[in-house]
Amino acid sequence: AEINYYFDAWKESKQNFFIGIGMGYGTSESTINQQSSKGSCFALPVVRVGLQNNSWEAGKMLVEGTFESVKSDQVFPTTGEQQTTIIWNAKFGVGMRF
């Protein structure tokens, strides 16, 4: 889930900034030395900041950066050993919204 806020366009421009914050939940599975473990995975927080250009009638051009933290908790069923993994991601993207 994500909530976005789009700021008003600049005075004589068709460009505006936007920000977003979100979170996610899912399942996780890893295999190490032919041993599989399953568990849950959380993405919290997910923060997005970008610039939207509304100059084209066919769509909008976006330039955005995203930062997220993903935490995975898993248990190996044969040994009962618990594994926690935390990954920090930073992303940059350019795209079109139609």
Secondary structure, DSSP 8 states (H G I E B T S, - for coil): -EEEEE----TT-SEEEEEEEEEEEEEEEEEETTEEEEEEEEEEEEEEEEEEE---SS-EEEEEEEEEEEEEEEE-TTT--EEEEEEEEEEEEEEEE-
